[in-house]
Amino acid sequence: MMKATAKDLRFNSKELLDTVNRGEEVIITFRGKPCAKLIPYNGKNKETVKNQLFGIWKDNDMVQDVDQYICGLRKGRF
């Protein structure tokens, strides 16, 4: 596990991302205290992520198709 400062993140972000892409975790510190953690992205399938994002809708009987409902809400904005 590697540690980096917020300044390192600002000026050396590519190097930190390269480190994460190699499988290492990076702890970002701000004023000496751990603040964030960069971890490798685990490419889950889209369905799993979708269920996590719309989990608040799973018990809502008024909305049968969440995707259609959200598209309907956004329709007027675009």
PAVOVO-31906 format. One record per atom (N, C-alpha, C): residue number from 1; residue in one letter; chain; atom name; x, y, z. Coordinates in steps of 0.05 Angstrom, whole numbers. Layout:
k; r; c; a; east; north; up
NUM; A; A; CA; X; Y; Z
...
END
This chain:
k; r; c; a; east; north; up
1; M; A; N; 17; -23; 0
1; M; A; CA; 0; 0; 0
1; M; A; C; 18; 25; 0
2; M; A; N; 12; 43; -18
2; M; A; CA; 28; 67; -21
2; M; A; C; 13; 91; -9
3; K; A; N; 28; 110; 2
3; K; A; CA; 16; 134; 12
3; K; A; C; 25; 158; -6
4; A; A; N; 6; 176; -10
4; A; A; CA; 12; 200; -26
4; A; A; C; -3; 224; -14
5; T; A; N; 7; 247; -17
5; T; A; CA; -6; 271; -7
5; T; A; C; -26; 282; -27
6; A; A; N; -42; 301; -18
6; A; A; CA; -61; 314; -37
6; A; A; C; -46; 329; -58
7; K; A; N; -23; 340; -51
7; K; A; CA; -6; 354; -71
7; K; A; C; 5; 334; -92
8; D; A; N; 12; 310; -83
8; D; A; CA; 21; 289; -102
8; D; A; C; -2; 283; -121
9; L; A; N; -26; 281; -111
9; L; A; CA; -49; 275; -128
9; L; A; C; -53; 297; -148
10; R; A; N; -49; 321; -140
10; R; A; CA; -53; 344; -159
10; R; A; C; -32; 344; -181
11; F; A; N; -7; 340; -173
11; F; A; CA; 14; 344; -193
11; F; A; C; 24; 318; -205
12; N; A; N; 18; 295; -193
12; N; A; CA; 28; 269; -204
12; N; A; C; 5; 249; -207
13; S; A; N; -18; 258; -216
13; S; A; CA; -41; 240; -217
13; S; A; C; -36; 217; -236
14; K; A; N; -23; 221; -259
14; K; A; CA; -18; 200; -278
14; K; A; C; -1; 178; -265
15; E; A; N; 19; 185; -251
15; E; A; CA; 36; 165; -238
15; E; A; C; 21; 149; -217
16; L; A; N; 3; 163; -202
16; L; A; CA; -13; 150; -182
16; L; A; C; -33; 131; -195
17; L; A; N; -44; 139; -218
17; L; A; CA; -63; 121; -232
17; L; A; C; -48; 97; -244
18; D; A; N; -23; 101; -253
18; D; A; CA; -7; 79; -262
18; D; A; C; -2; 59; -239
19; T; A; N; 3; 69; -216
19; T; A; CA; 7; 52; -193
19; T; A; C; -18; 36; -187
20; V; A; N; -41; 49; -187
20; V; A; CA; -66; 35; -182
20; V; A; C; -72; 14; -204
21; N; A; N; -65; 21; -229
21; N; A; CA; -69; 2; -251
21; N; A; C; -52; -23; -248
22; R; A; N; -30; -21; -234
22; R; A; CA; -13; -44; -229
22; R; A; C; -24; -62; -206
23; G; A; N; -46; -52; -194
23; G; A; CA; -59; -68; -173
23; G; A; C; -54; -59; -144
24; E; A; N; -39; -37; -142
24; E; A; CA; -33; -27; -115
24; E; A; C; -55; -8; -106
25; E; A; N; -58; -6; -80
25; E; A; CA; -77; 14; -69
25; E; A; C; -60; 38; -60
26; V; A; N; -72; 62; -62
26; V; A; CA; -58; 87; -55
26; V; A; C; -76; 102; -35
27; I; A; N; -65; 108; -12
27; I; A; CA; -78; 124; 8
27; I; A; C; -70; 153; 4
28; I; A; N; -90; 171; 1
28; I; A; CA; -85; 199; -3
28; I; A; C; -88; 213; 24
29; T; A; N; -67; 228; 32
29; T; A; CA; -68; 242; 58
29; T; A; C; -71; 272; 53
30; F; A; N; -85; 285; 72
30; F; A; CA; -88; 314; 71
30; F; A; C; -80; 324; 98
31; R; A; N; -59; 340; 99
31; R; A; CA; -48; 350; 124
31; R; A; C; -41; 328; 143
32; G; A; N; -30; 307; 132
32; G; A; CA; -19; 285; 147
32; G; A; C; -40; 264; 156
33; K; A; N; -65; 268; 150
33; K; A; CA; -86; 249; 158
33; K; A; C; -97; 235; 133
34; P; A; N; -102; 209; 134
34; P; A; CA; -114; 195; 112
34; P; A; C; -141; 207; 104
35; C; A; N; -145; 211; 79
35; C; A; CA; -169; 225; 69
35; C; A; C; -184; 209; 49
36; A; A; N; -170; 194; 31
36; A; A; CA; -183; 179; 10
36; A; A; C; -165; 155; 2
37; K; A; N; -178; 137; -12
37; K; A; CA; -163; 113; -21
37; K; A; C; -169; 108; -50
38; L; A; N; -147; 106; -66
38; L; A; CA; -149; 98; -94
38; L; A; C; -145; 68; -96
39; I; A; N; -165; 55; -107
39; I; A; CA; -163; 26; -110
39; I; A; C; -168; 18; -139
40; P; A; N; -158; -4; -148
40; P; A; CA; -163; -12; -176
40; P; A; C; -193; -17; -180
41; Y; A; N; -202; -8; -204
41; Y; A; CA; -231; -11; -211
41; Y; A; C; -236; -40; -218
42; N; A; N; -256; -52; -205
42; N; A; CA; -264; -79; -211
42; N; A; C; -287; -78; -230
43; G; A; N; -282; -84; -255
43; G; A; CA; -303; -82; -276
43; G; A; C; -326; -101; -272
44; K; A; N; -345; -93; -256
44; K; A; CA; -369; -110; -252
44; K; A; C; -387; -108; -276
45; N; A; N; -404; -127; -279
45; N; A; CA; -422; -125; -302
45; N; A; C; -442; -102; -297
46; K; A; N; -453; -92; -318
46; K; A; CA; -471; -69; -317
46; K; A; C; -496; -73; -300
47; E; A; N; -507; -97; -301
47; E; A; CA; -531; -104; -286
47; E; A; C; -527; -101; -256
48; T; A; N; -504; -110; -246
48; T; A; CA; -498; -108; -218
48; T; A; C; -496; -78; -209
49; V; A; N; -482; -62; -224
49; V; A; CA; -480; -34; -218
49; V; A; C; -507; -21; -220
50; K; A; N; -523; -27; -240
50; K; A; CA; -549; -15; -243
50; K; A; C; -567; -22; -219
51; N; A; N; -566; -46; -209
51; N; A; CA; -582; -53; -186
51; N; A; C; -573; -38; -161
52; Q; A; N; -548; -34; -158
52; Q; A; CA; -538; -19; -135
52; Q; A; C; -547; 11; -137
53; L; A; N; -546; 22; -161
53; L; A; CA; -553; 50; -164
53; L; A; C; -583; 55; -159
54; F; A; N; -600; 36; -168
54; F; A; CA; -628; 40; -165
54; F; A; C; -640; 23; -143
55; G; A; N; -625; 15; -123
55; G; A; CA; -634; -1; -101
55; G; A; C; -657; 12; -86
56; I; A; N; -657; 39; -85
56; I; A; CA; -678; 53; -71
56; I; A; C; -706; 49; -83
57; W; A; N; -706; 40; -108
57; W; A; CA; -731; 36; -123
57; W; A; C; -742; 8; -121
58; K; A; N; -727; -11; -110
58; K; A; CA; -735; -39; -111
58; K; A; C; -762; -45; -97
59; D; A; N; -768; -30; -76
59; D; A; CA; -793; -35; -61
59; D; A; C; -815; -15; -68
60; N; A; N; -811; 1; -88
60; N; A; CA; -831; 21; -96
60; N; A; C; -850; 9; -116
61; D; A; N; -875; 5; -107
61; D; A; CA; -895; -8; -124
61; D; A; C; -906; 11; -146
62; M; A; N; -902; 37; -142
62; M; A; CA; -912; 56; -162
62; M; A; C; -895; 57; -188
63; V; A; N; -870; 48; -186
63; V; A; CA; -852; 49; -209
63; V; A; C; -845; 20; -216
64; Q; A; N; -854; 10; -239
64; Q; A; CA; -848; -17; -248
64; Q; A; C; -822; -18; -263
65; D; A; N; -817; 1; -281
65; D; A; CA; -792; 1; -297
65; D; A; C; -777; 27; -290
66; V; A; N; -756; 24; -274
66; V; A; CA; -741; 47; -265
66; V; A; C; -728; 62; -288
67; D; A; N; -716; 48; -307
67; D; A; CA; -703; 61; -330
67; D; A; C; -723; 78; -345
68; Q; A; N; -747; 68; -350
68; Q; A; CA; -767; 83; -365
68; Q; A; C; -776; 107; -349
69; Y; A; N; -779; 104; -323
69; Y; A; CA; -787; 126; -306
69; Y; A; C; -767; 149; -306
70; I; A; N; -741; 141; -303
70; I; A; CA; -720; 161; -303
70; I; A; C; -718; 175; -330
71; C; A; N; -720; 160; -351
71; C; A; CA; -719; 173; -378
71; C; A; C; -742; 192; -381
72; G; A; N; -766; 185; -371
72; G; A; CA; -789; 203; -372
72; G; A; C; -784; 229; -356
73; L; A; N; -770; 227; -333
73; L; A; CA; -764; 251; -318
73; L; A; C; -745; 269; -332
74; R; A; N; -725; 257; -346
74; R; A; CA; -704; 272; -360
74; R; A; C; -713; 282; -387
75; K; A; N; -734; 272; -398
75; K; A; CA; -743; 278; -425
75; K; A; C; -746; 308; -429
76; G; A; N; -758; 322; -410
76; G; A; CA; -762; 350; -414
76; G; A; C; -737; 367; -413
77; R; A; N; -716; 357; -402
77; R; A; CA; -691; 373; -400
77; R; A; C; -674; 373; -425
78; F; A; N; -677; 353; -442
78; F; A; CA; -659; 351; -465
78; F; A; C; -673; 358; -490
END
